[in-house]
């Protein structure tokens, strides 16, 4: 049986450029492992909406932008 995080990474099918961007964002923004995988799940959904089989940099960038926006909204509340 796969652990949930391994399954997310397997299903996401992110290309190298996407994973590199995610690693860079995770480092700069101090994502937890849970936060990292949440970004990956959102990016997978965005790729699905674009009808693209693999997650690309653009999907990671968009998912990270939602995370940033969410943090700003929480701070403003």
CNS distance restraints for C-alpha pairs under 8 A (distance, minus, plus):
assign (resid   2 and name CA) (resid   6 and name CA) 6.19 0.50 0.50
assign (resid   2 and name CA) (resid   7 and name CA) 5.94 0.50 0.50
assign (resid   3 and name CA) (resid   7 and name CA) 6.24 0.50 0.50
assign (resid   4 and name CA) (resid   8 and name CA) 6.24 0.50 0.50
assign (resid   5 and name CA) (resid   9 and name CA) 6.32 0.50 0.50
assign (resid   5 and name CA) (resid  37 and name CA) 6.86 0.50 0.50
assign (resid   6 and name CA) (resid  10 and name CA) 6.11 0.50 0.50
assign (resid   7 and name CA) (resid  11 and name CA) 6.02 0.50 0.50
assign (resid   8 and name CA) (resid  12 and name CA) 5.89 0.50 0.50
assign (resid   8 and name CA) (resid  37 and name CA) 7.01 0.50 0.50
assign (resid   8 and name CA) (resid  40 and name CA) 7.48 0.50 0.50
assign (resid   8 and name CA) (resid  41 and name CA) 6.89 0.50 0.50
assign (resid   9 and name CA) (resid  13 and name CA) 6.60 0.50 0.50
assign (resid   9 and name CA) (resid  14 and name CA) 7.65 0.50 0.50
assign (resid   9 and name CA) (resid  37 and name CA) 7.82 0.50 0.50
assign (resid   9 and name CA) (resid  40 and name CA) 7.56 0.50 0.50
assign (resid  11 and name CA) (resid  44 and name CA) 7.96 0.50 0.50
assign (resid  12 and name CA) (resid  40 and name CA) 6.72 0.50 0.50
assign (resid  12 and name CA) (resid  41 and name CA) 6.92 0.50 0.50
assign (resid  12 and name CA) (resid  43 and name CA) 7.81 0.50 0.50
assign (resid  12 and name CA) (resid  44 and name CA) 5.25 0.50 0.50
assign (resid  12 and name CA) (resid  54 and name CA) 6.79 0.50 0.50
assign (resid  12 and name CA) (resid  55 and name CA) 6.28 0.50 0.50
assign (resid  13 and name CA) (resid  53 and name CA) 7.55 0.50 0.50
assign (resid  13 and name CA) (resid  54 and name CA) 5.02 0.50 0.50
assign (resid  13 and name CA) (resid  55 and name CA) 5.98 0.50 0.50
assign (resid  14 and name CA) (resid  18 and name CA) 5.87 0.50 0.50
assign (resid  14 and name CA) (resid  19 and name CA) 6.26 0.50 0.50
assign (resid  14 and name CA) (resid  54 and name CA) 5.42 0.50 0.50
assign (resid  14 and name CA) (resid  55 and name CA) 4.25 0.50 0.50
assign (resid  14 and name CA) (resid  56 and name CA) 6.06 0.50 0.50
assign (resid  15 and name CA) (resid  19 and name CA) 6.32 0.50 0.50
assign (resid  15 and name CA) (resid  54 and name CA) 6.66 0.50 0.50
assign (resid  15 and name CA) (resid  55 and name CA) 6.23 0.50 0.50
assign (resid  15 and name CA) (resid  56 and name CA) 5.88 0.50 0.50
assign (resid  15 and name CA) (resid  57 and name CA) 7.87 0.50 0.50
assign (resid  16 and name CA) (resid  20 and name CA) 6.02 0.50 0.50
assign (resid  17 and name CA) (resid  21 and name CA) 6.24 0.50 0.50
assign (resid  17 and name CA) (resid  56 and name CA) 6.93 0.50 0.50
assign (resid  17 and name CA) (resid  57 and name CA) 5.87 0.50 0.50
assign (resid  18 and name CA) (resid  22 and name CA) 6.15 0.50 0.50
assign (resid  18 and name CA) (resid  55 and name CA) 6.74 0.50 0.50
assign (resid  18 and name CA) (resid  56 and name CA) 4.95 0.50 0.50
assign (resid  18 and name CA) (resid  57 and name CA) 4.05 0.50 0.50
assign (resid  18 and name CA) (resid  58 and name CA) 7.65 0.50 0.50
assign (resid  18 and name CA) (resid  59 and name CA) 7.79 0.50 0.50
assign (resid  18 and name CA) (resid  60 and name CA) 6.13 0.50 0.50
assign (resid  19 and name CA) (resid  23 and name CA) 6.03 0.50 0.50
assign (resid  19 and name CA) (resid  57 and name CA) 7.73 0.50 0.50
assign (resid  20 and name CA) (resid  24 and name CA) 6.20 0.50 0.50
assign (resid  21 and name CA) (resid  25 and name CA) 6.09 0.50 0.50
assign (resid  21 and name CA) (resid  57 and name CA) 6.60 0.50 0.50
assign (resid  21 and name CA) (resid  60 and name CA) 7.14 0.50 0.50
assign (resid  21 and name CA) (resid  61 and name CA) 7.65 0.50 0.50
assign (resid  22 and name CA) (resid  26 and name CA) 5.92 0.50 0.50
assign (resid  22 and name CA) (resid  36 and name CA) 7.55 0.50 0.50
assign (resid  22 and name CA) (resid  60 and name CA) 6.40 0.50 0.50
assign (resid  23 and name CA) (resid  27 and name CA) 6.13 0.50 0.50
assign (resid  24 and name CA) (resid  28 and name CA) 6.22 0.50 0.50
assign (resid  25 and name CA) (resid  29 and name CA) 5.78 0.50 0.50
assign (resid  25 and name CA) (resid  30 and name CA) 7.90 0.50 0.50
assign (resid  25 and name CA) (resid  31 and name CA) 7.94 0.50 0.50
assign (resid  25 and name CA) (resid  64 and name CA) 7.62 0.50 0.50
assign (resid  26 and name CA) (resid  30 and name CA) 5.39 0.50 0.50
assign (resid  26 and name CA) (resid  31 and name CA) 4.77 0.50 0.50
assign (resid  26 and name CA) (resid  32 and name CA) 7.76 0.50 0.50
assign (resid  26 and name CA) (resid  36 and name CA) 6.42 0.50 0.50
assign (resid  27 and name CA) (resid  31 and name CA) 6.87 0.50 0.50
assign (resid  31 and name CA) (resid  35 and name CA) 5.18 0.50 0.50
assign (resid  31 and name CA) (resid  36 and name CA) 5.76 0.50 0.50
assign (resid  32 and name CA) (resid  36 and name CA) 6.15 0.50 0.50
assign (resid  33 and name CA) (resid  37 and name CA) 6.32 0.50 0.50
assign (resid  34 and name CA) (resid  38 and name CA) 6.13 0.50 0.50
assign (resid  35 and name CA) (resid  39 and name CA) 6.26 0.50 0.50
assign (resid  36 and name CA) (resid  40 and name CA) 6.40 0.50 0.50
assign (resid  37 and name CA) (resid  41 and name CA) 6.13 0.50 0.50
assign (resid  38 and name CA) (resid  42 and name CA) 6.26 0.50 0.50
assign (resid  39 and name CA) (resid  43 and name CA) 6.08 0.50 0.50
assign (resid  39 and name CA) (resid  60 and name CA) 7.02 0.50 0.50
assign (resid  39 and name CA) (resid  63 and name CA) 5.67 0.50 0.50
assign (resid  39 and name CA) (resid  64 and name CA) 6.44 0.50 0.50
assign (resid  39 and name CA) (resid  67 and name CA) 7.74 0.50 0.50
assign (resid  40 and name CA) (resid  44 and name CA) 6.13 0.50 0.50
assign (resid  40 and name CA) (resid  60 and name CA) 7.00 0.50 0.50
assign (resid  40 and name CA) (resid  63 and name CA) 7.73 0.50 0.50
assign (resid  41 and name CA) (resid  45 and name CA) 6.34 0.50 0.50
assign (resid  42 and name CA) (resid  46 and name CA) 6.28 0.50 0.50
assign (resid  42 and name CA) (resid  63 and name CA) 5.75 0.50 0.50
assign (resid  43 and name CA) (resid  47 and name CA) 6.19 0.50 0.50
assign (resid  43 and name CA) (resid  55 and name CA) 6.38 0.50 0.50
assign (resid  43 and name CA) (resid  59 and name CA) 4.79 0.50 0.50
assign (resid  43 and name CA) (resid  60 and name CA) 5.23 0.50 0.50
assign (resid  43 and name CA) (resid  62 and name CA) 7.32 0.50 0.50
assign (resid  43 and name CA) (resid  63 and name CA) 5.44 0.50 0.50
assign (resid  44 and name CA) (resid  48 and name CA) 6.19 0.50 0.50
assign (resid  44 and name CA) (resid  54 and name CA) 7.65 0.50 0.50
assign (resid  44 and name CA) (resid  55 and name CA) 5.79 0.50 0.50
assign (resid  44 and name CA) (resid  59 and name CA) 7.42 0.50 0.50
assign (resid  45 and name CA) (resid  49 and name CA) 6.24 0.50 0.50
assign (resid  46 and name CA) (resid  50 and name CA) 6.33 0.50 0.50
assign (resid  46 and name CA) (resid  59 and name CA) 5.93 0.50 0.50
assign (resid  46 and name CA) (resid  63 and name CA) 7.91 0.50 0.50
assign (resid  47 and name CA) (resid  51 and name CA) 6.12 0.50 0.50
assign (resid  47 and name CA) (resid  52 and name CA) 5.24 0.50 0.50
assign (resid  47 and name CA) (resid  53 and name CA) 6.94 0.50 0.50
assign (resid  47 and name CA) (resid  54 and name CA) 6.66 0.50 0.50
assign (resid  47 and name CA) (resid  55 and name CA) 5.55 0.50 0.50
assign (resid  47 and name CA) (resid  56 and name CA) 7.55 0.50 0.50
assign (resid  47 and name CA) (resid  59 and name CA) 6.23 0.50 0.50
assign (resid  48 and name CA) (resid  52 and name CA) 5.86 0.50 0.50
assign (resid  48 and name CA) (resid  53 and name CA) 7.05 0.50 0.50
assign (resid  55 and name CA) (resid  59 and name CA) 6.10 0.50 0.50
assign (resid  55 and name CA) (resid  60 and name CA) 7.38 0.50 0.50
assign (resid  56 and name CA) (resid  60 and name CA) 6.61 0.50 0.50
assign (resid  57 and name CA) (resid  61 and name CA) 6.01 0.50 0.50
assign (resid  58 and name CA) (resid  62 and name CA) 6.14 0.50 0.50
assign (resid  59 and name CA) (resid  63 and name CA) 6.12 0.50 0.50
assign (resid  60 and name CA) (resid  64 and name CA) 6.06 0.50 0.50
assign (resid  61 and name CA) (resid  65 and name CA) 6.14 0.50 0.50
assign (resid  62 and name CA) (resid  66 and name CA) 6.44 0.50 0.50
assign (resid  63 and name CA) (resid  67 and name CA) 6.50 0.50 0.50
assign (resid  64 and name CA) (resid  68 and name CA) 6.26 0.50 0.50
assign (resid  65 and name CA) (resid  69 and name CA) 6.12 0.50 0.50
assign (resid  66 and name CA) (resid  70 and name CA) 6.01 0.50 0.50
assign (resid  67 and name CA) (resid  71 and name CA) 6.26 0.50 0.50
assign (resid  68 and name CA) (resid  72 and name CA) 6.35 0.50 0.50
assign (resid  69 and name CA) (resid  73 and name CA) 6.23 0.50 0.50
assign (resid  70 and name CA) (resid  74 and name CA) 6.25 0.50 0.50
assign (resid  71 and name CA) (resid  75 and name CA) 6.24 0.50 0.50
assign (resid  72 and name CA) (resid  76 and name CA) 6.21 0.50 0.50
assign (resid  73 and name CA) (resid  77 and name CA) 6.25 0.50 0.50
